[in-house]
Amino acid sequence: MSSESIEMAKNRGYKLLEESEAALAAGQIDEAGWYQRGMAVITPAYLAGDNPRSQSGHSGDEAHWRQARSLVAEAMDRDGAFLDVGCASGHLMECVQLWAGERGVRIEPYGLDIAPELAALARSRLPQWAERIWVGNAIAWVPPRRFDFVRTGLEYVPRRRQPNLVRRLLDEMVAPGGRLIIGSGSEEKDQTRHGPSQEEEVASWGFGIAGSLRRPHHHDARLEYRVLWIEV
Ligand SMILES: C[S@@+](CC[C@H](N)C(=O)[O-])C[C@H]1O[C@@H](n2cnc3c(N)ncnc32)[C@H](O)[C@@H]1O
């Protein structure tokens, strides 16, 4: 059993997020400052990574990465275009195409990142897709097209904006008949968690959850990897 605090085990950016939320609530920073604080930490850390996983914020090996992230590909039930909101090094874009392809599902990946340096890294790693990797903040970015599958993490915007992010992605980015996929993230198991699951929280904002998947965590018995999706 890990001795790490459950919040840190779920999300290594937990402390930064909590501090940014507190500073925002206290009026010490505005929302632009909230994003700047995140980028100031994430961008140099990812750029210092020596492999495409660490350049996407993942500290594990390939097997760990696949166990944690391939739920995203499993949420894709048919061929289509996929936008990874927060694409970092672009590694999830290429892996989702590969993993879905193993089931005969053909995915065309696209990427968006708020950090210009990370979008540039993704473009240099994946020159064949350079024209479809964009820089922008998901809460405001106007896409040039719609996508059958859009993936995001809710922690990419201040807590009070999370329902707006979901609404915006559904209204502006997901194609008719498509899916907004949230995750995959680490969550506490139902038996031990205090407070609502992410699925319960998103449902409480008035969104219908169309499906979800979960699997055991790579090494922490308290946690599971989960994704959920909403259909348009
Ligand atoms: C943990 S990485 C995710 C990498 C990969 N997509 C995955 O799921 O494994 C999160 C990325 O989201 C980006 N990001 C954070 N907030 C964002 C926002 N509001 N709009 C667009 N990108 C954002 C960060 O710069 C970072 O590269």
The ligand as a Tripos MOL2 file, in Angstrom:
@<TRIPOS>MOLECULE
LIG
   27    29     1     0     0
SMALL
NO_CHARGES

@<TRIPOS>ATOM
      1 C1         -1.2840   16.0050  -18.0360 C.3       1 LIG1
      2 S1         -1.0330   16.7220  -19.6190 S.3       1 LIG1
      3 C2         -2.0180   15.6190  -20.6050 C.3       1 LIG1
      4 C3         -1.2390   14.9120  -21.6670 C.3       1 LIG1
      5 C4         -2.0710   13.9410  -22.4830 C.3       1 LIG1
      6 N1         -3.1420   14.5930  -23.1850 N.3       1 LIG1
      7 C5         -2.6630   12.8560  -21.6090 C.2       1 LIG1
      8 O1         -3.8700   12.8940  -21.3540 O.co2     1 LIG1
      9 O2         -1.9130   11.9810  -21.1630 O.co2     1 LIG1
     10 C6         -2.0610   18.1940  -19.5330 C.3       1 LIG1
     11 C7         -1.8040   19.2070  -20.6320 C.3       1 LIG1
     12 O3         -2.9220   20.0970  -20.6880 O.3       1 LIG1
     13 C8         -2.4770   21.3890  -21.0050 C.3       1 LIG1
     14 N2         -3.5070   22.3370  -20.5550 N.ar      1 LIG1
     15 C9         -3.7730   22.6860  -19.2640 C.ar      1 LIG1
     16 N3         -4.7810   23.5630  -19.2240 N.ar      1 LIG1
     17 C10        -5.2030   23.7570  -20.5070 C.ar      1 LIG1
     18 C11        -6.2290   24.5500  -21.0820 C.ar      1 LIG1
     19 N4         -7.0320   25.3170  -20.3330 N.pl3     1 LIG1
     20 N5         -6.3850   24.5080  -22.4400 N.ar      1 LIG1
     21 C12        -5.5620   23.7330  -23.2040 C.ar      1 LIG1
     22 N6         -4.5650   22.9790  -22.6970 N.ar      1 LIG1
     23 C13        -4.3930   22.9740  -21.3590 C.ar      1 LIG1
     24 C14        -1.1520   21.4960  -20.2750 C.3       1 LIG1
     25 O4         -0.3050   22.4960  -20.8330 O.3       1 LIG1
     26 C15        -0.5860   20.0820  -20.4290 C.3       1 LIG1
     27 O5          0.2460   19.9910  -21.5430 O.3       1 LIG1
@<TRIPOS>BOND
     1     1     2 1
     2     2     3 1
     3     2    10 1
     4     3     4 1
     5     4     5 1
     6     5     6 1
     7     5     7 1
     8     7     8 2
     9     7     9 1
    10    10    11 1
    11    11    12 1
    12    11    26 1
    13    12    13 1
    14    13    14 1
    15    13    24 1
    16    14    15 ar
    17    14    23 ar
    18    15    16 ar
    19    16    17 ar
    20    17    18 ar
    21    17    23 ar
    22    18    19 1
    23    18    20 ar
    24    20    21 ar
    25    21    22 ar
    26    22    23 ar
    27    24    25 1
    28    24    26 1
    29    26    27 1
@<TRIPOS>SUBSTRUCTURE
     1 LIG1         1 GROUP 0 **** ****
